[in-house]
């Protein structure tokens, strides 16, 4: 699905240029390189995690496009690219890199626009189809499900780790249904559009800013909330060592109940 005229009219030009560059670079990479090459580790990212080759290819194209449009970039691989603008794109070039490299069609480009440190708009692009979801803090075409209790909720969750197994299990056992898509930004879009009631990192502190920055706008403007399980503010920061246990929920009530379940002592 091609981007609508509304998105092209309303979205920040740097954000749109970055999304176009991401889609084009991703498709060229998939057409050019074998899967083993796409998933190979190319470098250590600025966020301290290994960077796949597919991430580098797409991120380089995004940085070129965004900086040419006159905006700064904060991205997980290269980190802070400062061109002296008041406008910054907080970018996840390929969210769901392992999916993308393996040929699983669940991977997204996602970015939030921050002006003088305040998130103002965001876009997530499904790289396999070029379907795009955009909203500003004042305008969203989407509405969350309105679900208020975990017992009634269908949730998406990050996979569990040993460090958060108890909290993960408490949430999973309370909810009606759970899914693990391994693409946080797509999970957040599904909350914004009402397809899923919440998306949760159940206390593993896995989320970086670029994993949930777009959700702050997309979900917040659609009636939902983005919280941290331990009460830390989700805010613009160029320090990529910071981590969150993000809760992206259809309503404040659902978000707070999930936070209580996660933070509960074993």
N, C-alpha and C positions, 0 to 999 in steps of 0.2 A: 504494500500500500504506500503510495507516494505521500509526502507531507502535504497537508491541506493548505489552501491559500491563507486560511486564518493563521496558521502557525507561521508561515513565511512572512506574513504581514506584521504579526504581533511580537515575534521572538527577537531577542537581541541579535544583531547581525553576526557578531562573533560567535555566539552560541550556535546559530544556524550553520555558519561556515565550518565550525568544528564537527558538527553532526554529519554534514555532507562529506567532509574529509574522512571521518571515521568509517562510514559505510563504504565509501569507494576503496579505501585502503584495506579494509577487512576482506572485501570481495576479491580484490587482486591477490591478497596473500593466500586465501583459500584456493584460488585458481592456479597459483604459481607453485606453492610449496607443498610437499607431502606432510602428512600429519606428524610424523616423527620430528620434522624440522620445526613445525609450528609450536610444538609443546616443549622443545628443547630450551634449556635455561640459558638466556643470553647475557644476563647481568644481575647484580644485586640492586633491587629497587631502592629509591629514596625512603620508602616506608619500612625498609629493613627486611623485606621478603623477596624471594627469588622471582625474577621476571622472565616470563616466557617470550620466545621470539615473536609470537603473534602480537603480544602487547607492545613490543618495541616498534614494530612496523606501523601499527595503528597510532600509537602515541606520537611518533615523529610527525606523521601527517597532520594530526590534530594541532600540535604545537605550531607547526608552520602556518596553518590556516588561521589559528586564533591570534597569534602575534602579528600576522599580516593585517588582521582586522583591528589591531591596536589594543588588545586586552591581555592581561596577565594570565598565566596558567599555573594552577596548583594540581599536580598529577602524581599518581602513586609511584611512577617509575623515575622520572626526571626530577620530581620535586617542584620547587618554586622557580618559575620562570617569570621574571619581573621586567616589564617594559615601561614601568612608570605610570601605569594607568590606575584610576580609581576603581576600575572594573576588573574582576578576576573570575575566571572559570575554574571551578573545583571539579575536576574531571576524573572519571573512571573510564579509561579508553576501551577496555574489553572486560566488562564484569562477567564472570563465568568463563575465564580463560581456559580452564580445563575442559569445560563443555565444548567451547569453540574449537579447540585443537583436536578434540576427539570426534568432531562431527555431530555432536549433540546440539540441536538447534535451540539452545537456551543461553544466549549471550547478548549483552547490551552495551552500547555506549550510553553513558549518563553523565550529565553535568548540571551544576547549579551555578547561577550567576550571583556573585557577591559584589555589591557596590559599597565601598568604604566599610567592608566587613559584614554587611547585612545581606542575607539571602533574599533575592527579589524575584527570581523566576528560575525555572528548571525544565530540562527536557531529557527524556529517556528514549532511546532508539533501539528497537529490536533489530539487531544486525542482519538477521537472516531474511527479513522481509522489508526492512526500512519503515515499518510502522512506527509512528512517533507519538509520544504523549507529552504535551506541554501545558504548563500553567504558570501564572504569576501569583504573587501573594494576594492580589485583589481579584483574580479571575481564574476560575477553573471550570471546564466543561464536565467534570466528573463529580460523582457523589459516592461516598463510601457506603457500605452496607448498613451502617447504623447499629451494628451488633454491640451489646453492652456487657455481656457476660461470657466468660471463658467456656462455661458449660454449653453454650449455644454456638460456639465459634468454630469455624474451619480455619486452621492456622497453617501458614508456611513457617518453617523453622530452619535455622542452620543445623548442620549435623552435630551430634553430641560429641563431646570430648570427655576424657576421664575427669578433668577439673570441674566440669559442670554437669556431670551425669545425673546427680540427684535433682537439681533444679530442672533439667531438661525433661526428666521423667515425670516430675510433678505437673509440668505444663502439658505434656503430651497425654497423660492419663486423664486430665481434666477436660481437655478439648473434645469436641465432637469428631474432628478429623484433622490429620496433619499431612503436610506434603514437604518434601525436601527437593527443591529445584536447583540449588547451588548457583543461584543468580540473584543476589540481594536486590539489585535495582529493579529487576523485573518483578520480584516478589512485592516490592513497594508499590509499583504501578498497579498490581492486581488489588492491593488494598485501596488505593485511590479510586479505582473504577468499580469497587464493590464486589469483585469476583471472589475475593478472599477477605476474611474479617481482620486478620492481623498477621504480621510477620515478625518473628522473634529470634534474637540471639539470647538464649536462656542463660546468660551470665558467663559466657566464655571470654568476653572482652576481645572479640575478633574484629569487630567493625572499625574501619578507619573512616575518616571524615567523608571521603569520596563514595563510600558505600551507602551512606544515608543522607548526604547533603541534599540531593534532589528530592528525596522523600519529605524533607522538611517543608518544601514548597508544594509539591504535588499532592501530598496527603493532607497537609495542614490547610490548604485552600479548598479541599474537597470535603472537609468536615471531620477529619481525623486528627491524630496527634503523633508526634515522634518524640519518644522519651528514651532516657537511659535507665537501665534496670537499677542502677545504683545512684540515681539522682544527679549525675553530672550533666551540665548543660551541653547540648549539641550546638556548637558555635564555630564560626570561622576561625581557623588557626593554621598557620603555616608549619607548625610542628607536627610532622607526620609520625612521630612516635606515639602520639595520643591514640587511645583505643576506647571504644564504647561497646556496651551490650545493648544494642538498639532494639527498641520496641516500636513498631510501626502499627498503629491500631486504628480501627474505624471510629472509635469514640474515646473521649477521655476516661470514661468509666471502665471500658475494656482495658485500656492502657494501664490504668492504676491497678486493676486486679491482676494483670499479668506481672506487673512490677512486684506486687506483694508475693505472688507465688514464687517468683525467681529469687527474691531476696530472703525468703523464709529460711530460718536456720534448719539444718537437717535434723 
